[in-house]
Amino acid sequence: MADNDYKRGEMDISQQEKTFFGFMRWTVNIAIVCILIILFLAIFAT
C-alpha cells in the first residue's frame, strides 16, 4: 500500500478557488442574462 503522507488542510488550493469563483461569476452572469431575456420576451411578445 501507499504511504499515507496526506495532512488535511496543507495543500495550496488558491488556484482551485480562483477557478471556482470564476465559474460562479460566469454562472450568475449567464443566469441574469437569461432572466432579462425572458422578461423582455414576456413584456414585448404578442
Chimera marker file (.cmm) of the C-alpha trace (Angstrom):
<marker_set name="trace">
<marker id="1" x="0.000" y="0.000" z="0.000" r="1" g="1" b="0" radius="0.5"/>
<marker id="2" x="0.994" y="3.604" z="-0.477" r="1" g="1" b="0" radius="0.5"/>
<marker id="3" x="2.259" y="5.638" z="2.429" r="1" g="1" b="0" radius="0.5"/>
<marker id="4" x="-0.357" y="7.998" z="3.798" r="1" g="1" b="0" radius="0.5"/>
<marker id="5" x="1.545" y="11.310" z="3.904" r="1" g="1" b="0" radius="0.5"/>
<marker id="6" x="-1.571" y="13.399" z="3.382" r="1" g="1" b="0" radius="0.5"/>
<marker id="7" x="-2.206" y="16.060" z="6.018" r="1" g="1" b="0" radius="0.5"/>
<marker id="8" x="-5.601" y="17.742" z="5.829" r="1" g="1" b="0" radius="0.5"/>
<marker id="9" x="-5.510" y="21.485" z="5.174" r="1" g="1" b="0" radius="0.5"/>
<marker id="10" x="-1.892" y="21.701" z="3.981" r="1" g="1" b="0" radius="0.5"/>
<marker id="11" x="-2.485" y="21.753" z="0.231" r="1" g="1" b="0" radius="0.5"/>
<marker id="12" x="-2.439" y="25.086" z="-1.621" r="1" g="1" b="0" radius="0.5"/>
<marker id="13" x="-5.900" y="25.461" z="-3.147" r="1" g="1" b="0" radius="0.5"/>
<marker id="14" x="-5.676" y="29.078" z="-4.295" r="1" g="1" b="0" radius="0.5"/>
<marker id="15" x="-5.826" y="28.109" z="-7.987" r="1" g="1" b="0" radius="0.5"/>
<marker id="16" x="-8.892" y="25.907" z="-7.420" r="1" g="1" b="0" radius="0.5"/>
<marker id="17" x="-10.586" y="28.742" z="-5.527" r="1" g="1" b="0" radius="0.5"/>
<marker id="18" x="-9.891" y="31.208" z="-8.357" r="1" g="1" b="0" radius="0.5"/>
<marker id="19" x="-11.296" y="28.736" z="-10.887" r="1" g="1" b="0" radius="0.5"/>
<marker id="20" x="-14.404" y="28.095" z="-8.786" r="1" g="1" b="0" radius="0.5"/>
<marker id="21" x="-15.118" y="31.796" z="-8.223" r="1" g="1" b="0" radius="0.5"/>
<marker id="22" x="-14.618" y="32.491" z="-11.927" r="1" g="1" b="0" radius="0.5"/>
<marker id="23" x="-17.049" y="29.695" z="-12.765" r="1" g="1" b="0" radius="0.5"/>
<marker id="24" x="-19.592" y="31.045" z="-10.277" r="1" g="1" b="0" radius="0.5"/>
<marker id="25" x="-19.245" y="34.583" z="-11.697" r="1" g="1" b="0" radius="0.5"/>
<marker id="26" x="-19.950" y="33.308" z="-15.238" r="1" g="1" b="0" radius="0.5"/>
<marker id="27" x="-22.877" y="31.203" z="-13.994" r="1" g="1" b="0" radius="0.5"/>
<marker id="28" x="-24.500" y="34.164" z="-12.229" r="1" g="1" b="0" radius="0.5"/>
<marker id="29" x="-23.955" y="36.460" z="-15.215" r="1" g="1" b="0" radius="0.5"/>
<marker id="30" x="-25.484" y="33.951" z="-17.639" r="1" g="1" b="0" radius="0.5"/>
<marker id="31" x="-28.449" y="33.420" z="-15.297" r="1" g="1" b="0" radius="0.5"/>
<marker id="32" x="-29.047" y="37.187" z="-15.126" r="1" g="1" b="0" radius="0.5"/>
<marker id="33" x="-28.925" y="37.475" z="-18.922" r="1" g="1" b="0" radius="0.5"/>
<marker id="34" x="-31.382" y="34.573" z="-19.283" r="1" g="1" b="0" radius="0.5"/>
<marker id="35" x="-33.787" y="36.185" z="-16.809" r="1" g="1" b="0" radius="0.5"/>
<marker id="36" x="-33.562" y="39.506" z="-18.654" r="1" g="1" b="0" radius="0.5"/>
<marker id="37" x="-34.271" y="37.799" z="-21.986" r="1" g="1" b="0" radius="0.5"/>
<marker id="38" x="-37.287" y="36.009" z="-20.508" r="1" g="1" b="0" radius="0.5"/>
<marker id="39" x="-38.607" y="39.266" z="-19.023" r="1" g="1" b="0" radius="0.5"/>
<marker id="40" x="-38.077" y="41.060" z="-22.341" r="1" g="1" b="0" radius="0.5"/>
<marker id="41" x="-39.983" y="38.350" z="-24.199" r="1" g="1" b="0" radius="0.5"/>
<marker id="42" x="-42.761" y="38.307" z="-21.595" r="1" g="1" b="0" radius="0.5"/>
<marker id="43" x="-43.234" y="42.066" z="-21.856" r="1" g="1" b="0" radius="0.5"/>
<marker id="44" x="-42.931" y="42.595" z="-25.618" r="1" g="1" b="0" radius="0.5"/>
<marker id="45" x="-44.150" y="39.298" z="-27.104" r="1" g="1" b="0" radius="0.5"/>
<marker id="46" x="-47.665" y="39.441" z="-28.506" r="1" g="1" b="0" radius="0.5"/>
<link id1="1" id2="2" r="1" g="1" b="0" radius="0.2"/>
<link id1="2" id2="3" r="1" g="1" b="0" radius="0.2"/>
<link id1="3" id2="4" r="1" g="1" b="0" radius="0.2"/>
<link id1="4" id2="5" r="1" g="1" b="0" radius="0.2"/>
<link id1="5" id2="6" r="1" g="1" b="0" radius="0.2"/>
<link id1="6" id2="7" r="1" g="1" b="0" radius="0.2"/>
<link id1="7" id2="8" r="1" g="1" b="0" radius="0.2"/>
<link id1="8" id2="9" r="1" g="1" b="0" radius="0.2"/>
<link id1="9" id2="10" r="1" g="1" b="0" radius="0.2"/>
<link id1="10" id2="11" r="1" g="1" b="0" radius="0.2"/>
<link id1="11" id2="12" r="1" g="1" b="0" radius="0.2"/>
<link id1="12" id2="13" r="1" g="1" b="0" radius="0.2"/>
<link id1="13" id2="14" r="1" g="1" b="0" radius="0.2"/>
<link id1="14" id2="15" r="1" g="1" b="0" radius="0.2"/>
<link id1="15" id2="16" r="1" g="1" b="0" radius="0.2"/>
<link id1="16" id2="17" r="1" g="1" b="0" radius="0.2"/>
<link id1="17" id2="18" r="1" g="1" b="0" radius="0.2"/>
<link id1="18" id2="19" r="1" g="1" b="0" radius="0.2"/>
<link id1="19" id2="20" r="1" g="1" b="0" radius="0.2"/>
<link id1="20" id2="21" r="1" g="1" b="0" radius="0.2"/>
<link id1="21" id2="22" r="1" g="1" b="0" radius="0.2"/>
<link id1="22" id2="23" r="1" g="1" b="0" radius="0.2"/>
<link id1="23" id2="24" r="1" g="1" b="0" radius="0.2"/>
<link id1="24" id2="25" r="1" g="1" b="0" radius="0.2"/>
<link id1="25" id2="26" r="1" g="1" b="0" radius="0.2"/>
<link id1="26" id2="27" r="1" g="1" b="0" radius="0.2"/>
<link id1="27" id2="28" r="1" g="1" b="0" radius="0.2"/>
<link id1="28" id2="29" r="1" g="1" b="0" radius="0.2"/>
<link id1="29" id2="30" r="1" g="1" b="0" radius="0.2"/>
<link id1="30" id2="31" r="1" g="1" b="0" radius="0.2"/>
<link id1="31" id2="32" r="1" g="1" b="0" radius="0.2"/>
<link id1="32" id2="33" r="1" g="1" b="0" radius="0.2"/>
<link id1="33" id2="34" r="1" g="1" b="0" radius="0.2"/>
<link id1="34" id2="35" r="1" g="1" b="0" radius="0.2"/>
<link id1="35" id2="36" r="1" g="1" b="0" radius="0.2"/>
<link id1="36" id2="37" r="1" g="1" b="0" radius="0.2"/>
<link id1="37" id2="38" r="1" g="1" b="0" radius="0.2"/>
<link id1="38" id2="39" r="1" g="1" b="0" radius="0.2"/>
<link id1="39" id2="40" r="1" g="1" b="0" radius="0.2"/>
<link id1="40" id2="41" r="1" g="1" b="0" radius="0.2"/>
<link id1="41" id2="42" r="1" g="1" b="0" radius="0.2"/>
<link id1="42" id2="43" r="1" g="1" b="0" radius="0.2"/>
<link id1="43" id2="44" r="1" g="1" b="0" radius="0.2"/>
<link id1="44" id2="45" r="1" g="1" b="0" radius="0.2"/>
<link id1="45" id2="46" r="1" g="1" b="0" radius="0.2"/>
</marker_set>
